[in-house]
Amino acid sequence: MRSSESYNKWIEMGYHCFAEQGPQRLSIMALAEQCQLPRTNFYYYFDNKEDLIDKLIGLHFETTAQLFNTELEHKLHSLIPDLYCIALDFKLGFQFAKQLFLNRENPVYNKAYKQSVALSSDVIVPKFKEFSEIDLPDDIVKSIWFTVTDTWFSRVNFDDFSVEYLCELYFEIMDTLSPLIDQSKH
């Protein structure tokens, strides 16, 4: 097997494991078994687990987040349901972002989570403002969107990752935030 194929296996399987299990449960030995590669091969490409995770976070931005933003730019006409129709194709990326969110006490993960949310906000926030009919300055609407996103990541269930479920979750969150948004207007 060529070295680039091995590297790609480590990265692909590592991304899946991080997204599905989180950084604490990401094990080099288990990863080696899943990749069907010797554990020593891991050290040919990575210094340690943290080095792998740094590369996974880089991959998340270079591919998943960039592709998601491209899709948003082309397909996000109305926030609901378009956002969640697009999201269906990026379930693993959302799982990865949720792990960043859940482990944000680690400054590296917190920074990566905030950057990933901010990356799409320029496209999403105007649609959010329009759809939700929020008549507030853009910086306040952006802060509200970040609150919606944090709440969404704290509550999303990936076992039911359907457009219907995701829309329901959005409306539940907005029902909770509506009184606060209304207060901001006064």
Sequence and secondary structure as in RCSB ss.txt:
>XXXX:A:sequence
MRSSESYNKWIEMGYHCFAEQGPQRLSIMALAEQCQLPRTNFYYYFDNKEDLIDKLIGLHFETTAQLFNTELEHK
LHSLIPDLYCIALDFKLGFQFAKQLFLNRENPVYNKAYKQSVALSSDVIVPKFKEFSEIDLPDDIVKSIWFTVTD
TWFSRVNFDDFSVEYLCELYFEIMDTLSPLIDQSKH
>XXXX:A:secstr
  HHHHHHHHHHHHHHHHHHH STT  HHHHHHHHTS HHHHHHH SSHHHHHHHHHHHIIIIIIHHHHHHHHHH
 SSHHHHHHHHHGGGHHHHHHHHHHHHTTTSHHHHHHHHHHHHHHHHHHHHHHHHHHT  S HHHHHHHHHHHHH
HHHHH  GGG  HHHHHHHHHHHHHHHHHHHHHHT 
